[in-house]
Amino acid sequence: MIILLTLFTFILDITFNLYINIKLLYPMFTISFLIILYFLIKNKNNYLLYSIVLGFIYDLIYSNIFINTILFLIISRYCTVRGKTKENFNIILMLK
């Protein structure tokens, strides 16, 4: 299910970039999905690995600078650190 959702976000990114071109708005559905994905994956080590692979694929499709891989890793690491605090406990309960 997670792979299907990831493909869906890639398709949304491609569709918005090709057909709905808004000059001031660059939608990044994949990065938004990465934050939501933290609550869907039970093993957090797999989440970090998945985010690195997702960032690498995102770089292969959109650029070849490999900055997005580092950005995806930073976002996923931030989510894992913030997810351990009690502030996000209500959000976790709502998503389950």
HELIX and SHEET records of a PDB file:
HELIX    1   1 ILE A    2  LEU A   18  1                                  17    
HELIX    2   2 PHE A   29  LEU A   40  1                                  12    
HELIX    3   3 LYS A   44  TYR A   62  1                                  19    
HELIX    4   4 ILE A   67  GLY A   83  1                                  17    
HELIX    5   5 LYS A   86  ASN A   88  5                                   3    
HELIX    6   6 PHE A   89  LEU A   95  1                                   7    
END                                                                             
